[in-house]
Amino acid sequence: MYWEQLTTKTFKEQFLGTIDTAILPTGSVEAHGQHLPLGTDNYAPWHFCQALEARYPDRLLILPPIPYGHTWELANYAGTLSVPTDVFTRYVAEVGKAVLGWGIRHIVLMNGHGGNTPGLNAAMEDIAEHGGQAVLINWWLDYSRDILTVTEGQGHAGEDETSVMLAVKGSLVKMEDASFNPFTPKYKVRAVGLHEKTLRHATTGDGRNGTREKGEKILELCTDRMSELLEDLWSDNLFDRKD
């Protein structure tokens, strides 16, 4: 069920005290190559939220998304909107703590943007300090092994992300503008102007190889893995044990 679609009466009588898990999607508005929509990092996590809600309509509450994130490296590309990490962190944490106040124990952060990760890690600690259990999903990282059974490579607006967008929002994708970035940094480095190579055309990898069919396979594989995560969460089976 979607949190904002409920009336306060329905929430109180049907969901308060009966559902202990909420998913909070987070993303960004930023350049994704020249061919993907600025909202790519919002569309992907929202799709996964919808897919999981369809599988577990009586066990999940889907929260409205937080669509703005920290995206310093892409700030020079047209249309990008970036907020400072500390602002993003505080906002996520405060939303999370408000959710805890209504009896939710588990908060799953469904993230679509890598630049959000430091802030989300800090927000998770704050949520935990207030009695919650926070779980972070970065779909392109956590399920990279599965994704690479479908694509030859990954990247920002690369083959995997382009494929997913073709499957989720194909009408917004301009494949004629897809490109390849041949530069791969040797080190984790930040400096003004380096984005011309590290994120040439707002891309890493090769978006030209994306297809809708690949995207549909990626979505199915990732949704299956997320379902496994939820089942483990509910059964308190989050850790592997080696005797």
Secondary structure as UniProt FT lines:
FT   HELIX           3..5
FT   HELIX           8..10
FT   HELIX           11..15
FT   TURN            16..18
FT   STRAND          21..26
FT   TURN            33..35
FT   TURN            38..39
FT   HELIX           40..55
FT   TURN            57..59
FT   STRAND          61..62
FT   HELIX           72..74
FT   TURN            75..76
FT   TURN            78..79
FT   STRAND          81..82
FT   HELIX           85..100
FT   TURN            101..103
FT   STRAND          106..111
FT   HELIX           114..116
FT   HELIX           117..129
FT   TURN            130..131
FT   STRAND          133..138
FT   HELIX           139..142
FT   HELIX           144..147
FT   TURN            148..150
FT   TURN            156..157
FT   HELIX           159..169
FT   HELIX           170..172
FT   HELIX           175..177
FT   STRAND          180..181
FT   TURN            192..194
FT   HELIX           195..198
FT   HELIX           200..202
FT   STRAND          205..206
FT   HELIX           207..209
FT   HELIX           212..234
FT   TURN            235..236
//
